[in-house]
Structure formats: C-alpha cells, structure tokens
Amino acid sequence: MIQIESVKYTYQESPPVFDGFDWSVGRGDAWVILGPSGCGKTTLLYLIAGLLVPNSGTVKIDGKSLDRPRPQSGLILQDYGLLPWSTVRQNVELGLNVRAFYGPDGKHAPTNHHQPLDVDHWLDRLELTPHAGKFPGQLSGGQRQRTAIARTLVLNPDLLLMDEPFSSLDAPTREGLQLLTLELVSEQTITLVLVTHSIEEAAFVGKKILLLGKPPNQQAMIIENFSSGSESYRDTDEYQLLCRELRSRMDEI
C-alpha cells in the first residue's frame, strides 16, 4: 500500500532526517514506528500523511505519488485536535460536513463518496452515545481520544495514521484504547501506522515494528511481531522478551 523510495528529507539548516530511505507497508498491516526523541518518527508519519513533501525520492500510496493529503487517510494526533466549542457529536460530524461542502472532488473527499456515513454507529461503537451532547472540556482524556477516533473512522479511511495518541493517558485507559484500536482496524481492514516512544506500546500494538535511530536514517530496521494484539499477550514470556530486545536495540542506537 505504502512505498517509500529513496526518500531524503531535511529541515532547513539541519542535517538530513532521512537520506536514501526505503520502506514499504502492505495493505492491512499494523505497523509501529519506534525510536528516541528526534529520530524522525513524526516526520515520517507526516510524509505518509502528505503534510510534508520529501526533498527527493517518492512517497507512493497505492502506486500514486503523494504530493498532498489524501482523503482516504485518517490522521489522529496526540492532542486530539477537537474543537472545544463543539459537542462530541459535532466533532465526530466535522469531516462529514467538510466532505458535504466540497463534494466528491478527490481532494477533500474520495470521488466515490456520495452517501453520508453512520455517526450514530461510531458513537455507539466507541461508547460515546451518553456523552454526545457534551463538550471536550467535560470529557476525560480517554473519552476525548475516543471522540477523535470516531471522527476519523466515520470517514471510512483505508489508512490510519496515529502520532503518539495514548501517551498522555493513564495506564489502564491507554492499554484499553490500544486493544480497541487493534480491534477496529481489524474489523474495518484498515492499514495502521502508529508512532510511539514507548517500547511496551510498540511491542503490544505492532505486528511489525520500524525502529528508527539517530538521523540520518538510511536503512529500515524491521522487527516482526506477529503474536501481538491479543488481550493476554502482555502476560506472555514472548512479550517480555520482545520488550527486552527492543530496549537493547534502542540502547545501541
């Protein structure tokens, strides 16, 4: 689904973050991008989202070079990005209203987008129906993140990009939302790319883990983790061994 070919990206007056970098993501894969602060995790996510454009090389999704955000991609940020003056329902409806305004132009909405999607279904699925009339300031952190997820999934994306979405939450809420995210992407056959600095989160969420090091990143370091995702996985020796392996590899970077 995603092909990154010989990408170079440099912020002004800084060394390259990526230099000749190649990476590919298959449709339906669940990837986590892991690495220390400043390694380029969010930069890579924004390149895939079309919010940044490489200095050279190409980022392709479904074989098409990306030069702007695509309407089939959903992006969820760490700070939720909710409108504080809008209710939960209004926040969830936001993207649908934007699509209705522009129509199926291929830029703001897919060209095959004609029918409104089911807001009530996603409010129910994410246990937000009792809170639909509340404002973000009246919600817990977990409820705000569920609202951000509902707002994205109601648009029926085929690619879900998440930038440290659970880092500010307490451990039980964070772990519950990690599991819920995996359930949702499996149900909807969505490709997932999640950025985190948490070794434990990477080991639980990622079927495949991309480990970035100090810039410039030139070669993709990939760890496969096909046992991840079940609720009991955290209790297994395999999970603990993977956490130790990831910690060791990050210490060597």
C-alpha positions as a Python dict, from the first residue, in 0.01 Angstrom:
ca = {
    (1, 'M'): (0, 0, 0),
    (2, 'I'): (275, 247, 101),
    (3, 'Q'): (605, 261, -86),
    (4, 'I'): (879, 496, 28),
    (5, 'E'): (1160, 504, -225),
    (6, 'S'): (1498, 675, -182),
    (7, 'V'): (1346, 949, 33),
    (8, 'K'): (1558, 1235, 156),
    (9, 'Y'): (1410, 1490, 394),
    (10, 'T'): (1594, 1778, 558),
    (11, 'Y'): (1464, 2057, 778),
    (12, 'Q'): (1613, 2395, 696),
    (13, 'E'): (1971, 2437, 818),
    (14, 'S'): (1973, 2087, 973),
    (15, 'P'): (2130, 1755, 875),
    (16, 'P'): (1903, 1513, 685),
    (17, 'V'): (1649, 1322, 890),
    (18, 'F'): (1618, 1063, 612),
    (19, 'D'): (1869, 1007, 332),
    (20, 'G'): (1801, 747, 64),
    (21, 'F'): (1542, 579, 288),
    (22, 'D'): (1327, 289, 161),
    (23, 'W'): (1031, 130, 337),
    (24, 'S'): (709, -43, 235),
    (25, 'V'): (382, -116, 413),
    (26, 'G'): (132, -378, 293),
    (27, 'R'): (-243, -326, 294),
    (28, 'G'): (-396, -431, 626),
    (29, 'D'): (-62, -430, 811),
    (30, 'A'): (-34, -296, 1166),
    (31, 'W'): (295, -107, 1198),
    (32, 'V'): (451, 86, 1484),
    (33, 'I'): (731, 339, 1433),
    (34, 'L'): (956, 336, 1739),
    (35, 'G'): (1261, 536, 1829),
    (36, 'P'): (1412, 800, 2058),
    (37, 'S'): (1312, 1166, 2050),
    (38, 'G'): (1441, 1347, 1743),
    (39, 'C'): (1486, 1035, 1530),
    (40, 'G'): (1223, 1133, 1271),
    (41, 'K'): (916, 932, 1378),
    (42, 'T'): (666, 1215, 1335),
    (43, 'T'): (846, 1342, 1025),
    (44, 'L'): (797, 1003, 861),
    (45, 'L'): (429, 995, 960),
    (46, 'Y'): (375, 1344, 813),
    (47, 'L'): (546, 1237, 490),
    (48, 'I'): (299, 948, 464),
    (49, 'A'): (12, 1183, 550),
    (50, 'G'): (115, 1423, 272),
    (51, 'L'): (172, 1708, 517),
    (52, 'L'): (542, 1710, 429),
    (53, 'V'): (699, 1653, 87),
    (54, 'P'): (1042, 1488, 54),
    (55, 'N'): (1336, 1684, -82),
    (56, 'S'): (1399, 1391, -315),
    (57, 'G'): (1263, 1042, -365),
    (58, 'T'): (896, 948, -363),
    (59, 'V'): (620, 851, -124),
    (60, 'K'): (355, 643, -300),
    (61, 'I'): (22, 510, -178),
    (62, 'D'): (-143, 251, -398),
    (63, 'G'): (112, 331, -666),
    (64, 'K'): (36, 704, -679),
    (65, 'S'): (296, 961, -576),
    (66, 'L'): (180, 1167, -280),
    (67, 'D'): (204, 1544, -302),
    (68, 'R'): (-84, 1641, -72),
    (69, 'P'): (-303, 1478, 195),
    (70, 'R'): (-535, 1213, 51),
    (71, 'P'): (-899, 1190, 165),
    (72, 'Q'): (-876, 815, 232),
    (73, 'S'): (-610, 865, 500),
    (74, 'G'): (-704, 936, 862),
    (75, 'L'): (-465, 1118, 1098),
    (76, 'I'): (-505, 1122, 1478),
    (77, 'L'): (-274, 1350, 1675),
    (78, 'Q'): (-153, 1340, 2033),
    (79, 'D'): (-358, 1646, 2136),
    (80, 'Y'): (-683, 1501, 1988),
    (81, 'G'): (-750, 1810, 1773),
    (82, 'L'): (-1108, 1853, 1893),
    (83, 'L'): (-1299, 2180, 1856),
    (84, 'P'): (-1361, 2297, 2216),
    (85, 'W'): (-1679, 2488, 2121),
    (86, 'S'): (-1838, 2183, 1955),
    (87, 'T'): (-2009, 1886, 2117),
    (88, 'V'): (-1889, 1528, 2081),
    (89, 'R'): (-2144, 1468, 1805),
    (90, 'Q'): (-2048, 1787, 1624),
    (91, 'N'): (-1679, 1694, 1642),
    (92, 'V'): (-1749, 1348, 1504),
    (93, 'E'): (-1955, 1503, 1221),
    (94, 'L'): (-1684, 1757, 1132),
    (95, 'G'): (-1518, 1565, 849),
    (96, 'L'): (-1852, 1465, 702),
    (97, 'N'): (-1958, 1830, 691),
    (98, 'V'): (-1634, 1924, 514),
    (99, 'R'): (-1693, 1649, 259),
    (100, 'A'): (-2053, 1758, 205),
    (101, 'F'): (-1935, 2115, 140),
    (102, 'Y'): (-1676, 2023, -122),
    (103, 'G'): (-1846, 1717, -271),
    (104, 'P'): (-1662, 1413, -411),
    (105, 'D'): (-1377, 1617, -562),
    (106, 'G'): (-1098, 1367, -495),
    (107, 'K'): (-916, 1619, -273),
    (108, 'H'): (-1141, 1670, 28),
    (109, 'A'): (-1349, 1356, -25),
    (110, 'P'): (-1299, 1040, -231),
    (111, 'T'): (-1450, 1056, -579),
    (112, 'N'): (-1681, 768, -487),
    (113, 'H'): (-1812, 943, -174),
    (114, 'H'): (-2183, 1013, -213),
    (115, 'Q'): (-2367, 884, 93),
    (116, 'P'): (-2329, 1015, 449),
    (117, 'L'): (-2178, 762, 686),
    (118, 'D'): (-2328, 649, 1015),
    (119, 'V'): (-2233, 881, 1300),
    (120, 'D'): (-2460, 701, 1547),
    (121, 'H'): (-2287, 368, 1477),
    (122, 'W'): (-1948, 508, 1573),
    (123, 'L'): (-2081, 691, 1877),
    (124, 'D'): (-2222, 358, 1995),
    (125, 'R'): (-1915, 154, 1898),
    (126, 'L'): (-1685, 385, 2094),
    (127, 'E'): (-1925, 414, 2390),
    (128, 'L'): (-1980, 786, 2332),
    (129, 'T'): (-2358, 799, 2291),
    (130, 'P'): (-2417, 907, 2655),
    (131, 'H'): (-2166, 1190, 2602),
    (132, 'A'): (-2277, 1304, 2255),
    (133, 'G'): (-2404, 1640, 2383),
    (134, 'K'): (-2102, 1719, 2597),
    (135, 'F'): (-1813, 1948, 2508),
    (136, 'P'): (-1448, 1828, 2506),
    (137, 'G'): (-1377, 2012, 2832),
    (138, 'Q'): (-1636, 1792, 3004),
    (139, 'L'): (-1471, 1467, 2894),
    (140, 'S'): (-1192, 1251, 3033),
    (141, 'G'): (-876, 1206, 2829),
    (142, 'G'): (-988, 863, 2716),
    (143, 'Q'): (-1327, 996, 2605),
    (144, 'R'): (-1161, 1276, 2409),
    (145, 'Q'): (-937, 1025, 2233),
    (146, 'R'): (-1238, 803, 2155),
    (147, 'T'): (-1406, 1109, 2002),
    (148, 'A'): (-1101, 1172, 1783),
    (149, 'I'): (-1103, 807, 1674),
    (150, 'A'): (-1476, 819, 1596),
    (151, 'R'): (-1434, 1140, 1395),
    (152, 'T'): (-1171, 965, 1184),
    (153, 'L'): (-1338, 626, 1139),
    (154, 'V'): (-1673, 774, 1037),
    (155, 'L'): (-1495, 883, 716),
    (156, 'N'): (-1416, 519, 633),
    (157, 'P'): (-1038, 556, 587),
    (158, 'D'): (-823, 278, 444),
    (159, 'L'): (-510, 411, 619),
    (160, 'L'): (-498, 521, 984),
    (161, 'L'): (-200, 729, 1098),
    (162, 'M'): (-160, 791, 1473),
    (163, 'D'): (101, 1015, 1636),
    (164, 'E'): (160, 907, 1998),
    (165, 'P'): (-218, 901, 2052),
    (166, 'F'): (-219, 747, 2401),
    (167, 'S'): (93, 898, 2561),
    (168, 'S'): (-93, 1134, 2795),
    (169, 'L'): (-338, 873, 2930),
    (170, 'D'): (-318, 664, 3246),
    (171, 'A'): (-204, 303, 3202),
    (172, 'P'): (-545, 124, 3217),
    (173, 'T'): (-704, 373, 2974),
    (174, 'R'): (-403, 359, 2744),
    (175, 'E'): (-400, -21, 2734),
    (176, 'G'): (-775, -38, 2674),
    (177, 'L'): (-753, 204, 2380),
    (178, 'Q'): (-457, 16, 2233),
    (179, 'L'): (-665, -301, 2225),
    (180, 'L'): (-971, -117, 2092),
    (181, 'T'): (-763, 36, 1811),
    (182, 'L'): (-642, -306, 1702),
    (183, 'E'): (-997, -442, 1711),
    (184, 'L'): (-1126, -153, 1500),
    (185, 'V'): (-856, -168, 1233),
    (186, 'S'): (-910, -544, 1205),
    (187, 'E'): (-1287, -504, 1173),
    (188, 'Q'): (-1255, -234, 906),
    (189, 'T'): (-947, -382, 729),
    (190, 'I'): (-754, -61, 784),
    (191, 'T'): (-378, -26, 748),
    (192, 'L'): (-233, 115, 1072),
    (193, 'V'): (86, 317, 1122),
    (194, 'L'): (131, 433, 1482),
    (195, 'V'): (417, 643, 1617),
    (196, 'T'): (531, 588, 1975),
    (197, 'H'): (834, 630, 2201),
    (198, 'S'): (702, 357, 2432),
    (199, 'I'): (869, 19, 2399),
    (200, 'E'): (577, -155, 2571),
    (201, 'E'): (323, 4, 2337),
    (202, 'A'): (527, -89, 2031),
    (203, 'A'): (554, -450, 2146),
    (204, 'F'): (179, -477, 2203),
    (205, 'V'): (37, -289, 1904),
    (206, 'G'): (283, -354, 1623),
    (207, 'K'): (263, -666, 1413),
    (208, 'K'): (568, -510, 1254),
    (209, 'I'): (793, -252, 1420),
    (210, 'L'): (1008, 1, 1236),
    (211, 'L'): (1293, 109, 1461),
    (212, 'L'): (1449, 445, 1376),
    (213, 'G'): (1783, 564, 1503),
    (214, 'K'): (1979, 887, 1508),
    (215, 'P'): (1950, 1081, 1181),
    (216, 'P'): (2018, 1041, 903),
    (217, 'N'): (1806, 726, 876),
    (218, 'Q'): (1917, 539, 566),
    (219, 'Q'): (1804, 180, 620),
    (220, 'A'): (1481, 45, 766),
    (221, 'M'): (1536, -171, 1075),
    (222, 'I'): (1231, -400, 1099),
    (223, 'I'): (1124, -634, 1380),
    (224, 'E'): (836, -874, 1316),
    (225, 'N'): (591, -943, 1596),
    (226, 'F'): (303, -1147, 1460),
    (227, 'S'): (188, -1270, 1803),
    (228, 'S'): (90, -921, 1917),
    (229, 'G'): (-258, -784, 1971),
    (230, 'S'): (-441, -1030, 2195),
    (231, 'E'): (-551, -906, 2536),
    (232, 'S'): (-337, -1168, 2714),
    (233, 'Y'): (-24, -1103, 2506),
    (234, 'R'): (123, -870, 2770),
    (235, 'D'): (134, -1163, 3014),
    (236, 'T'): (346, -1386, 2789),
    (237, 'D'): (718, -1452, 2801),
    (238, 'E'): (732, -1367, 2430),
    (239, 'Y'): (612, -1013, 2500),
    (240, 'Q'): (868, -964, 2779),
    (241, 'L'): (1148, -1097, 2557),
    (242, 'L'): (1050, -860, 2277),
    (243, 'C'): (1046, -562, 2515),
    (244, 'R'): (1396, -652, 2628),
    (245, 'E'): (1512, -691, 2268),
    (246, 'L'): (1370, -353, 2168),
    (247, 'R'): (1524, -185, 2473),
    (248, 'S'): (1861, -339, 2390),
    (249, 'R'): (1844, -228, 2029),
    (250, 'M'): (1749, 127, 2130),
    (251, 'D'): (2039, 138, 2375),
    (252, 'E'): (2272, 54, 2085),
    (253, 'I'): (2144, 334, 1864),
}
